[in-house]
């Protein structure tokens, strides 16, 4: 299937989802550069990965040197990967999966070489997205990588436009502060944080001081889940991004706290979000 056909088909489904799910995400069909597979999603460039015996998404080999640079295709950068999912019987694109490049970067770095081959020399890796059930759950795997459904980070939800926003912030699991540009609901602006978040130092500095225990409920995922839970925790912004100016200098010690996913979700159920002490008082 041609890239332009894949893009047109998946854009139609995404636009319908934005309306049906009432998601406050902007979408612009205009091609941002010379690449016909690109469009703009919530102010950032998205690139459709056309299915052809699986997918071959472009990556950056500099990721292996700890770079956080965005991937490129046709000499232009992009932020979102958009995977159209084809029904095997009808050959029609009926679903999709969207992820930012930082999520794909994590999957790249956790992947062992397929059958001993040196995959690091290639800018495009073959991957597949395999359905797990009839509820829109799927598994993301690289090439001939063994499928392991216990690897929870690879289990994904399709038609996931509503996952791109959580309250007024993007939430990236498990490293939700790695995106340097965060959408602010109801405002025509982008809040850009400083270099600390671009190179993930903010999260590291916060956890270096406070550790991996949730500051609200005290849960430590390694103590409960063993190796699977090691180094897992969310990092919460104490000051909602909707309350800061167009730009601000983030202080990882004073502005961030480690919280578990449950407490993080409960904090954001109120507008403005509950404070840490307020959240502690909610515990039964």
C-alpha positions, 0 to 999 in steps of 0.5 A, a space after each residue: 500500500 502506498 504511503 499516501 493511501 495509508 495516510 489518508 485512510 488512517 487520518 480518516 479514522 483518527 479524525 473520527 476518534 477525535 470527535 467521538 472521544 472528544 479529545 482536544 488534539 489538533 490535526 493538520 493534513 498539510 504536509 510540513 515538508 516534502 514527505 507526503 507521509 507526514 502531517 501535524 498532530 497537536 503541533 508536532 510532526 507525525 509520520 505514517 509508517 506504511 504497512 508492507 509485510 509488517 512495518 519498517 519505522 525509521 530510527 536514529 542510530 545516535 540513540 545508542 549514544 544516549 541521544 534524544 534527537 528526533 528520528 528523520 525520514 526524507 531529511 526531515 524530523 518527526 515526533 509521532 509514529 503512526 501505524 495503520 493496522 490492516 484487517 487481514 481478511 478485507 485488507 482495509 485499514 481499520 485501526 491505528 497505533 500512535 506513539 511518540 519517538 521516545 517510546 519507540 526509542 525505549 523499545 529500540 534500546 531494550 531490544 537484543 540483537 535478532 539471531 545474533 545479527 548486528 541490527 545497530 547498523 540499520 536506520 529502519 527496523 522491521 516490526 510487527 503489531 500483533 492483536 492479542 484480543 478483540 478489545 483493541 489490545 496488541 503486542 509490539 515486537 521487533 523482527 524475529 524478537 521472541 514474543 514475551 507477553 510478560 513484557 508489559 511495556 510492549 502491550 499496547 492499546 490501539 486507536 489510542 488518540 485519547 492516550 495522548 492527553 491526560 488532563 492538561 499534561 501528556 503522560 508518558 509511561 513509564 517516563 512521563 516527563 520526557 517530552 519537552 513540549 506539553 499541551 495545555 488544554 484550553 490555551 493556544 500555546 505550548 509550554 516548553 520546559 528547559 534542557 533538564 527535561 530534554 535530556 531526562 536529567 530532571 527525572 534522574 535528579 528528582 529520583 536521586 533525592 526522593 528515591 523510587 517510593 511513591 511520596 503519597 502511598 509509599 509503594 515501591 514497585 521493586 519490593 512488590 514485583 521484583 526485577 519487573 518493577 525495578 526503577 519504575 515510578 512516575 514523576 509528578 509536576 507539583 505546579 500544573 503546567 497550565 499555571 506556568 508561563 510560556 516558558 520556565 526553568 524547571 527545578 527537579 528538586 522543588 518542582 517534581 515528586 515521585 508518585 505511583 501511577 494510581 496516586 498520579 491518576 487520583 491527583 489529576 482527578 481534580 482541577 486544579 490537581 490535589 497537592 501531595 499532602 491533600 492526596 495523603 489525606 485521601 488515603 483510607 
